Every structure is written in C-alpha cells, then in structure tokens.
Amino acid sequence: MDYQPSHRHLQDRVILVTGAGQGIGKTAALTFAAQGATVILLGRKVKKLEAVYDEIEAAGNPQPLIFPLNLENASEENFNAMAEGIFQQLGRLDGILHNASRFDNLSPLEIQTAEQFNGMLQTNLVAPFALTRACLPLLKRAPDASVIFTSTTAAHHPAAFWGAHAIAKSAAETLVKIWAQELETFPNIRINIVIPGAVQCPQRKRSHPGEIHENLPAAAAIMPLYLYLMGHDSIGVNGQMFEAQKSPEE
Ligand SMILES: NC(=O)c1ccc[n+]([C@@H]2O[C@H](COP(=O)([O-])OP(=O)(O)OC[C@H]3O[C@@H](n4cnc5c(N)ncnc54)[C@H](OP(=O)(O)O)[C@@H]3O)[C@@H](O)[C@H]2O)c1
C-alpha cells in the first residue's frame, strides 16, 4: 500500500501488539512508537521484548510497557487482568494488533496430534478473540479504536500440510466479519484483517523452506498498511481484508 502518514500520526495513542518480540510484530511496535504511540509489547520471551523496549527508548519515543504472556495457556482471567492493568496504568487503549501466531511446521493432518491442533487454535483464534473481548470496554471508551487481525493466504487456499494453522486463520477471518457487523452500533471501533504477504521473518523460514529468504522484502516494507489501519485515516473502514502486498504469492 502506498500511504504516507502525517507526522507523529499515532501521537497519544495506546496500542497493544502481540508477538512484539520479533518479526512483523517487532517492526510494527517500533514503527507505531516512532509515530508517537505508547506501545504495549506482548509476547512469551521477556528478553526479546526488553530488546524492543530498549530500542524504543533509545530512539526517544514514548516509553512502552512489557506484558509477558503465553497466549496458548492464557485464561479469561488473565485477559481481564491485563485489560484492567492497561486501564490502571495508561487509562486508555486505542488499538490492538493481533500478530502473534503459532506455526509448527508443514505436516499432514494425520500426524498432527489433538494437542498440537488445539494449541494452534488457542494461539491463533481463541486467544485473539478472548483478548479483544476483555479489552472491549476500553476500546468502546476510545475516541477511535482499531483492531487488526493478521491472516495469511493459506487461509483462503486450503492446501495440504497447512493444518490447524490455516484452519485457525480462516476461522479468525470469519470472526472478524461477524464482529465487524456486531460493532456497527459502535462507529468508534473498527476491526479489520491484514494479510502481510511474504516478508523476511523467522516463521517464514519454516513455512517456506524452499524460498531464498534474503530475496523477500523486509517487514518495514508493509508498514504503511499497518499505519493506515491504526491511525485516524481509516476511521469508518470496518470488516475489510487488506493485502499488504499484491505479490509475490505466499
Ligand atoms: N512472515 C510472513 O511471510 C507471513 C506471511 C503471512 C502471514 N504472516 C503472519 O504474520 C504474523 C507475524 O508473522 P512473523 O513471520 O513475524 O512470525 P514470527 O517471526 O514467528 O513471530 C511470531 C511471534 O508470535 C509470538 N508468539 C508465538 N506464540 C505465542 C504465544 N503462545 N504467546 C505469545 N506470543 C506468541 C512470538 O513471540 P515469542 O516467541 O516471544 O512468544 C513471535 O514474536 C503471524 O500472524 C503470521 O501468521 C506472516
């Protein structure tokens, strides 16, 4: 997407990014902070989140918050406590980027255990649902709030070996479309889907082992779409799916 945000486009906004320790999530967190947002960095590995925190601070951008959480085991109580913590510490929430995802490897369903299957549904579908639900009271209070779910073309073209990862992403897209309609009575909240396309990130090396990773664009190349959806210019855009790149095919 060819989009030029205005200076300090996300000034004073509070944005939660899941999977903020590496890959697209890390780049999004740094990008949002550089545009003035206070970013809440969620992930499992504190060291990686701390490195992102340090980078944001060193750049002189708003001090972020670190929220270590394993989405796979998180309960409704954990999500509610997190929302309460955000309210107590920051008083507001203007956006959520659901970016974290579990992808084990390409394998036939026949050898995928129910435990693995469940883990992928939990991380890629149930947790983003429960987290959004817990944060809804905060989002409803925001002047304009944006929720982004991250999907993949594998959700649209079911292919052998993509298993529960693709199934969960496909269901998450359905969830967004249902929720977008239900939230029409709250015009200050929008919820949309982003398909990043092929970018250099650790997960990509495992999902596409035959690719020359270095030839792919860096995550920074797809940030204009993320900035557009997280900022005021996308007010009123709801229930839509956006591809950050038209090509190459995933
Ligand atoms: N890269 C691509 O080409 C591509 C293409 C299509 C779609 N996507 C989608 O874009 C998103 C980001 O992809 P990526 O390539 O940047 O992935 P990545 O490098 O593997 O990063 C995934 C992130 O998710 C976090 N995560 C995984 N399981 C978690 C859990 N149980 N609890 C909390 N955090 C968890 C990881 O953090 P910790 O390790 O710290 O927990 C990590 O920061 C994903 O939704 C992916 O499906 C990517």
The ligand as an ORCA input file, in Angstrom:
! r2SCAN-3c Opt
* xyz 0 1
  N       6.311    -13.648      7.617
  C       5.482    -13.897      6.627
  O       5.887    -14.012      5.469
  C       3.987    -14.023      6.899
  C       3.153    -14.327      5.830
  C       1.782    -14.440      6.077
  C       1.272    -14.231      7.353
  N       2.120    -13.943      8.365
  C       1.540    -13.729      9.709
  O       2.112    -12.543     10.271
  C       2.235    -12.700     11.683
  C       3.672    -12.480     12.107
  O       4.475    -13.394     11.426
  P       6.058    -13.447     11.622
  O       6.598    -14.094     10.401
  O       6.567    -12.132     12.052
  O       6.130    -14.523     12.816
  P       7.300    -14.876     13.831
  O       8.567    -14.226     13.436
  O       7.286    -16.338     14.046
  O       6.769    -14.180     15.157
  C       5.653    -14.705     15.803
  C       5.509    -14.001     17.124
  O       4.431    -14.621     17.812
  C       4.779    -14.762     19.161
  N       4.101    -15.919     19.738
  C       4.024    -17.171     19.232
  N       3.342    -17.958     20.077
  C       2.964    -17.175     21.118
  C       2.239    -17.426     22.302
  N       1.778    -18.635     22.599
  N       2.038    -16.403     23.165
  C       2.513    -15.165     22.899
  N       3.219    -14.866     21.776
  C       3.438    -15.874     20.911
  C       6.300    -14.947     19.169
  O       6.825    -14.384     20.345
  P       7.578    -15.236     21.470
  O       8.445    -16.218     20.764
  O       8.288    -14.253     22.289
  O       6.483    -15.849     22.204
  C       6.741    -14.093     17.991
  O       7.090    -12.800     18.422
  C       1.702    -14.086     12.015
  O       0.359    -13.979     12.404
  C       1.837    -14.827     10.696
  O       0.922    -15.894     10.583
  C       3.471    -13.836      8.182
*
